[in-house]
Amino acid sequence: MKISVVGLGYVGLPLAIALAKYYSVVGFDKSTKRIAELKKGQDANGEIDRKSFKGKKILFSSSEKYLGKSEIYIITVPTPVNKKKEPDLFLLKNACKVVGKQITKNNIVVVESTVYPGVTEEICGLILQKASGLVCGKDFFLGYSPERINPGDKKHKLETITKVVSGQNGFVLKKLKTMYGKIIPGKIFLAKNIRTAEAAKVIENAQRDINIAFINEITRIFSRLNISVSDVLEAAKTKWNFLDFKPGLVGGHCIGVDPFYLAYIAKKKKFNPEVILAGRKINDSMGIFLADNIHARATNILKKKRLRILILGFTFKENIKDLRNTKVVDIVKRLKRFGNQVEVHDYMADSAIAYRDYQIRLKNEKLNQRRAKKFDCIIGAVEHSLYKKITWSNLSNFLKREAVIFDLKGMWRKLKIPRGIEKIEL
């Protein structure tokens, strides 16, 4: 059986590689640069190592002509939000047009991209039908299987996460259960229908977003009471049913985006989703809150109006290269507005992408390899492994005699700090 995977990002590439162990696979992406890298066995995202490319029956291409004669087409393109925080389905619609030109009778088209309930059948199905001249549900068929990959997570990988699968009929379900079952043995859940599977995906991340929003809100309350939320959570989580969420910046491709998809369709159905949007508002403003708090406390302690600040970490989460929708940028821009001199360091991130997307001139050499500058304030923003392991002797090279350290992730809780240096945790 031949399978085509359309979109070779964080979701599509691991899927294509996994399927290529058992099937003939075409990996399609419109980016010629991306295809050139993959042909060399290189993944710029850092999710797939060179060894994983070897011995796989997979053709990487940016040419649509190689997509033909597949039995199953899997679409894994990004589905972001626009400036109005509404679903942006441009890439998904384009992918459907591309696939629609190639499909023939009895083909199956599976969407893995995050969508709101109804998109696969009511939008993708119509586009595919128009482009192919075939009848959806009669000549070709639809499936939906939400991606659940967590970038940088070595424990919860594609092969170990339960795969939710849905289809238009029993024929589709049987086919998809067999296909996905090859790479995820014994971990297939058959959803009642496509809309149910679509809904399951958006609420997974909306639920997490709301829980983090609660912790972020109590963080703001406790900051006014001069109580460390880290200390509070350490005590609270000793109860067996306490949910262990931590405060922080909520960015990335899913959690900071998916709730807007759910809110959008709710509004379309004349329902105002208060809790979902309240959670989004809190989390989207967290960077501003942190920056204001840092500036106020540091200037008060050091008796200075303007500070030289070093921020450690710029990716949206720890131990990955991914800069999509990072909220660290909110802290950077806000601190600069106060007149502070801000330098950002992240050894994992691509400095060219940081400048292209955020106009941030990122430093990315290892800390022990760079010439030390003296800063009034260091902010631990992202919990990368090397930052967690940093010693006081190394950190002190970058600090003035009197300085402030803000540990936003609690990664330096056990670090012994000498007098003259103030360490502040959330």
C-alpha positions, 0 to 999 in steps of 0.5 A: 500500500502506498501512503502520501503524507502532506506536510512534513513539520513536527507532526508529518515527518515523524508520522511519515518515518514511522509509516515507512517501516511498513509501507511505501510512503511519499512525504510531500512538502511545498518547502524545497528547502525542507525537502532538500534537508530531509533528503540528506537525512537532516531534520532542522526541527531536531525531532528525528535523528539521522539513523531514523531515516535509514532503510525507510521506503520513503520519497521526499518531494515538493512536486505534486506529481509524486503524490498520485497513485496513493491509497491513503492521503494524510494531511498534517499541515499547521492550522494557526489563528489569524490576528483576530484569534480566529481559525486560519485554514489557508494551509489546510484548504490549499493542501486539500486542493493539492490532494484533490487533484490526485485522488481516485476512486476508493481513496481515503483522505485523513486530516490530522491537523487541529480543526473545530468540529465539522471542518473535515466533512463540511470544508475539506470534503467539499474542496476535495470533491470540487478538485477531484470531480469525485463524490465524497462519501461515495467515490472517496472517503474521509477520516480524521485522526488528531495528532498528539505529538508533544515536541521534545517529549521522549516519553510520550512519542507517536508510537506510545500515544493512544491514537484516536481514529475516525472515519465516514464508514466501517470501510474507512475505520478498518483501513485506518485501524490497520494502518495506524495499528502497524505503528501503534500496536494495541493503542487505537481508539475508534471514535464514534464519528469524525466530529467527535474526534475533531472535538476531542482534539480541541478540548484536550488542549483547551482543558490544559490551557484553562488549568494553567490559567488558574495557576497563573491567576493564583500566581498573580494573587500570591505575588501581591501577598509576597507568597511564593506560588512554588512553595504553595504548590509544593505543599498543595500537591501532597494531596492525592487529587491535586492537579500538578500544574505550574505557572508560566508562559503558554505558547507553541502550536497547540495549547495557545491556539486550539482553544480559539478553534473551540471558541470560534465554533461556539460563537458561530452557534450563538454560545459565548464561551466564557471560561475558555476565553477567560483562560486565554486572556490570562495566559496571553497576558502572563508575559506582560505581568512577569515583565512588569513584576520583574522590572518593578522588583529589580529596580526597587532592590537595585535602586536603578531606573534602567537595567542590563538584563540577560534572559536565558531561554527563548523557545516556547518550551524546554529542550526543543528548537521550536520558536512558534508562538513563544511568549518569552518575546512578550517579556523581552519587548515589555522590558525594553519598553521600560528602557532596559538593555535586554540580551536573550540567550538560547543555545537550542534556538535558531538565531535566524528564525528568532530575528525573522519572526520576532526581530530578536538578535538571539545569542545561541552559543553555550554560556561557557563558550562566550565572553561574559558580560556583567548584568544587573538581572538574569531571568531563567525563562525556559527550563533547558537541561543546560540551564537547569544544571548551571552552577553558581560559579558559571552564573556569577560570571554574568552578574554584577556584585549586586544583582537580581536573579528571577527564576521563572521555572523553579529550576534553581531552587537548590542553587546556593546564592551568596549575599548581595545577590537576590534570587526571586522565584514565582 
